[in-house]
Amino acid sequence: MPFSKGKSGNPKGRPKRGETLTDLLREKIEIPKTPRNKLTRKERIVEKLILMAEAGDLSAVKYLFDRLDGKPKESIALSDGAIDQRLREIMNGSSKWDGL
């Protein structure tokens, strides 16, 4: 039976998906301060991250800089001839990168 003109075939819309990992993390990390906990869970994690960076943990240092300054842009330096050659390879469908 065809749908009536002007009526949606799915009036309730797309079904909601389950909670995402991000939703669950946000819910759990937003534990409020209490008399026993002077800091929120998020504040405690930030404090720990800073302590790790101060202790020399390079991954913590990198994470902090990436969050504060943004990740550095990556670039590939090619000479004009290399760019022309690479474009020809791509256009011809033959590339040393095929199959990766």
Helices and strands as residue ranges (DSSP letters): H 21-29, H 41-54, H 58-69, H 80-92
